Amino acid sequence: MSHVIEINEVGQLEHYRLAWQSLLSSTPCGSFFHTLDWLELYWRHFAEDQKLRVLVVHAEGKPIGILPLCVDTERSRLGVIRKLTYPVPPWATSFGPIGPNPTATLLVAMRHIRETPRDWNLIDLPSIDESDGGRTERALRAQGFSTASEPWASASVVRLDSSWDQYVASRDAAWQEEHRRGQQQLAARGEVRFVRYRPQGFAYDDGDPRWDLYTACEEISQSNTGSNAGNGVVHGTGNGKTTRDETTGRFLRDVHETAVARGMLDLCLLLVAQQPVAYLTSYHDQGRLLTVRTGVVPAWAGSGANHVLWANALEDSFVRGDRRYEIPADVAERCSGFVTDVESSWRLLHYRPLDVRAQAVRLKSWRRRRASEAAGTAVSRGRRLGLLPRHPGLGLTQPVSHG
């Protein structure tokens, strides 16, 4: 008989550390954000106004899956809204149960949610991608939770299932020219050096955080404040602050140190004439990399530094046997020529039927979608009539809010 043990205090999860790690090793599409270390870190920085609800599913006397959840409290003009959701950043491309039995874990976990007191107004499960196969929606509906779905995010993908030479040959003429020109421009300005740091972690006695490399990346980010030349946005929290924010800075340092300790950090830095000019940071697991931060020194924005950095990173990944890069939309704008596919993720929502605040949120969401659809229709009609340019980036429609 299956049952759930619910954990509400993060310190109590230490008892399950070995089981968590064992289940994670057999989790399809597992990532840094599925680790207990990430949850502990996230909770240390963002526990305010949240309640932890980690569901450990047992069968035949042992854990078969873990579903990390939390109740997030938001204050708005509608009043206090409590969402049962995942403890992940808003740009995570994929999330779900931990363990090799995601369907069973979800079914038992949702039964537990139905049978326990409801301390939430709505269920909001983001970052559900195609690998889910509809299991999350089926688990919710099996317990009588009606569902609605909304677009969550899109991620650009670079598949690494061929060779570097084949990949280069598949790029168009514009990419080929940019590749040639970028290398020439940088070489004319001094020695070009690509540094990649991917430690194996403390388990392999390889846990040096390399604060020198981290500091170089932070200085590039800070140089982009108020500039459009590079990223300069901290993707770690989703709040749009730069690394000059002291609280965010501490969080980013902790994330870096934790990823190093787990052997999941991938940091790439490009130097020209010994000067750091561009970087990108990713988290990796089982050959999958999720790029979370990138930046270029403004003075080097038109030099081809960003292109050369990505080209070096991908060429090296082919050699290492990596399988794919996943790149959130705002980062992908700066490396679109490298992308081979675009994948989408969704959020699944359940609004408590007799809850006034939940239904008010539902109505607000419906109006927002209608307004967005109407704006998109107007843009399409204007382009057909020749009243608007036929290219994106007009800023006439608003993206779905992840707040």
N, C-alpha and C positions, 0 to 999 in steps of 0.2 A: 504494500500500500504506500503510495507516494504522499509526502507531506512537506510543508514549508516551515523552515525556521527563519523568522524575520529578525534582522539585526538593525537596531536604531542608533547604536553608539559606535562610532568609527573604531574606537579602541578594541571593541569586541571582535573585530574582523581579524585580528592577529591570530586567533585560534584557527582560522580557516586559511591561513596563508599558503600552506603546502597544498591543500586541496585546490585553492584558487589557481595556483601556478600549474598544477597538473591539468586542470580543466582548460586553462588558457592555451596550453600547448597543443590541444586538439580542437581549438575553436576555429571554425571556418571564418576567414577574413578577420582574424584577430588583429589588434593594433595596440599601440601604446595606451590608448584611452580605455582599453579593456583591463589594464593591469590594476592590481590593488594599490600599487605605489601611486598611480595617477589619482585614484579616488581619494587616497589619504591626503595627497597634496592639494587636490581641488577642495577638499573639505576643510583643510587647514586655512585656506585663503577665502573661501566663499560660503562657509556654513551659515552665515548670518541670514535669518529669514528663511531657512530651509530645514527640513526634517529628513533625516536619512531613513530609507526603507530598502535595505538590501535583502532580497529573498533568496535563500539557499534552499534549493529543491533537493529532497532526499528520496531515494527509492532503494528498497532492500538494505536499509541501514547505512547507506553512504550517499554523499553528495553526487548528484548527476548533472547539476547545472546551477548557475548563479545569475540572477537578474538584478543588476544595480538600479535602484530607483531613488528618487527623492521627491519631496513635496516642496515646491518652490513658491514662495509667497510674493505676489506682485501687488503693488498699490497703484490704483488708477482712479479716474473719475467715476468708474463703475463700482468702486469700493475695493476691498481686499479680495483678490482672486488667488486661489491655491490650485496649482497644477501638479499633477502626478506625472513626472517626466524623467528623462535620463540625465545623469550628472556628467554631461559632455559639453564642450565648447560648441558654439553655433555653427562652426564650419566643419565639424567632423563629418566625413563623407559616408561613414557606415557605422552603425552600432546595433547591438542586440544582445541576446543571452550569451553567457560564457559557458563553453563546454561543447561536447560533440553531439548533444541531443537538444538542439534549439527548439524543436517543435514541442517535445514533452515538457521542457522547462517553461515555455510560454503558457502552455495549457494549464499546468499546475499552478503557476504563478498567478495567472488571471483568475483562477478559481479562488485563490487566497485573497486577492484584491476584492472580489465580490463578497466573500464571507466575512471580511473584517470591517470595522467601522470606517466610514468614508470621511476622511479628513481632507478631501479635495473637492473642488468644484468641477474640474474637468481633467481628463487624461490627455496628455500631449506627448506623443512619442515621435521624436524627430530622427533624421539620419537613417531612414529605412530605404535601402537600395534594392536593386534587382535580385541580389543574392538571398533576400528574405523570402522570395517566392510566395508571398501572400500569407505566410504562416502567422505573422503578428495579427493581421486583420481577422483571420479565422479564429485565433485564440480569444480575441476580444469578443467576437460575435457568439462564440460558443458559450460565453458566460452572460449573454444578454446585453452586452455593451454595443449599441449602435455606433457606427464609425463614419467619419468623413475624412477625406484625404485632401491635402494641399501640397503643392510643390514646396520643397524645402530648399534644395540647393542643386547646382550643377557643378560637376568636377571635370576638368579636362584630364585626359589620360594619355600618357605616352607608353605604348606597349613596347616591350623590349624582347620580343620573341623571335627576332631574326639576328642579324649581325650589324655592327656599326656601319660597315660599308654598304650593306643593303638598305639600311635606314637612310643614310645620306643620299643614296641614289633615288630614294622614293620622294625626296623633298622637291618642291617646285623650283623654277629658275630664280625667282626672287630670293628664296631662302639660300640657294647656292651662291648667289652674288653677295648677299649679306654676310654669309659665312666667310667667303674669300676676303671681302673688304674689311671685316672686323678684325681678322687675324693680321692683315697687313697694317691697319691703323694702329693697333696696339703694339705690334713689333717695332714700329717706327718710334715709339715713345719710351722704349726700354725693354728690359728682360721681362717676359710674361711667365708667371709661375702660378700653377694651379695646386691648391692644397686641399686635400680631402681628409677629414678626421672622422673615423667610424670605429670607436673603441668597442671591444667585446664585452665590457662590463666587469663589475667586481668579481663575478663568478669565475672569471678567467684572469684575475689579477691585472685587469686593464681598465682602470676606472679614473684615470687622470682627467679632470674636467677641462683642462687646457683653457684656463681663464684668459690667456693671451689672445687666443682665437676668438673667444666669446666677446672680449672687450673690443676687438677690431670690428666685429659685426655690429655691436651696439653703437660704436662711433659712426659707422656708415648710416645706421638708422637715424641717429640724432642729426646728422648732416642733412637729412631729407626733411626735417621738420619745416613745414610751410612751403615745400617744394614739390613739384609734380615729376621730378626727374626720376625718383625711385619709389619704392614702396613706402617706407617710413611708417607703416601701420603695424601695430602689434596685433597679430592674429591670435595670440594665445588667450585673450580674454573676450574678444568680440566687442569690446567697448569703445574702440576707435582711438584710444589714448596712445601716445607715443612713449618711448622708453624713458622720457624725462619725468614721467610720473613715478614718484618714489615707490608707491605700493605696487604698481604694475611691474616696475623694475625688479623688486624683490621676488615677485611671483615668477617672472621669466628666468631669473637666476636659479630658483628652486626647480623649475621645470627642466632647465638645462642639466643641472646636477643629477636629477632623478633619471633622465633619459640616458645620461652617460653611465650611471650605476647599473642600469638594466641592459646596457649594450644595445640601445635602440636609437641613439643619436646619429645623425648624418649631417655633417657641417661641411660646406664647400666654400672656399674663399679664393678669390682671384686677386693676385698682386701684379702690379706693373711697376717696374723700377723700384721694387721693394715696398711699394705703397699699396695697402689694401684698397681696392676700388669697387668690389662687388661681392656679394655673398648670397647664399641660400641655405636655409636650415630645414631639414626634414626629419621625420621619425620613420624608422624602418622595422619591418618584421616579416620574416619568411619571404623575402624578395620583393615586398611591396613597400613603396615609399610614399608618404604623405608630406608634401612640401607645405610648410606653415608660415615661413617668413622669407623675404628676399629684399634686397636693396642694392642700389648703385649710388656711388658718390655723385652728386649733381654735376660736377665739373666733367665727369666721365660719361654722362648719360648718352651723348651722341657718338661715342667713340667705338661702339660695338662691344663694350665690356660685358653687357648683359648677355648678348648672344654667345660670346666666347665662353663665358662662365657656364651657361647651360650646355653648350656643345661638349665642353670638357667633362662635365658631370655625367652626361648621358653616355659618352664614349667609354668612360671608366665603368659605368654601371653595366654596360654590355660585357665588359671584360670580367666583372665580378659575378655575373650570372643573375643580376637582378631581373625581376619579371615585369614591373610596371611602376610608373610614377602616377600619383594622383595629385592634382593641382587645383585648389579652390579657385573659383571664378575670378576673384579680384587679383590673385597672383597670376593666373593664366593670361591675363591681358598683356603681360610683359614677355610671354614666351609662346604666343599663339602659333608661330610658325613651326614649333616642335611637336605640336599636339597631333595624335593619331585618332582619338575618339573623344566624345563627350558623353558622360553618363549623368543621369539625374537621380536625385533621392527625394523622398516624400516624408511628410509628417502625417501620422494618423491621430485623429482627435475623437474623443467621446465627451459630449456635454451632458451632464446629469439632467434628465428630462424635466424635473420639477424644481430645479435650482434656478432662481431668478437671475443671479449673476452669471451663471454659466450660459444661460440662454441669451443674455445681453451681449456676452462676448461672441457668441455664435452669430448673432445678428450683425454685430460690428464687422466680423470677419467676412460675412456674406456681402455686405455693402462695399467693403474694400475690394473684394474680388470683382464685383460688378463694375466698380469704377475703373479698375485696372483693365478689365476686358473691354470696356467702352473706349478707354484711351487707346488701347492697342488697335481696336477697330478703326478709330478715327485716323490714326497714323497710317494704317494700311490703305485706307480709302484716299488719304491725301497723296500717298506715293503713287497710287494707281492713276490719279488725276494729274500728276505732275506738279502738285503744289508743295511737295516736300522732297528733299533729296533722298535717293534710294540707298541709304547707308545707315547703319546703326549708330548709337552713341548720341542721339539727339537730345536725350534727357527729357523726353516727353512722357514717359511712363515711369511709374515707381515700382521698384522690386518688392516682392513679398517681404514684409518685415519679419525679422527673426527675434524680435524682442518679446 
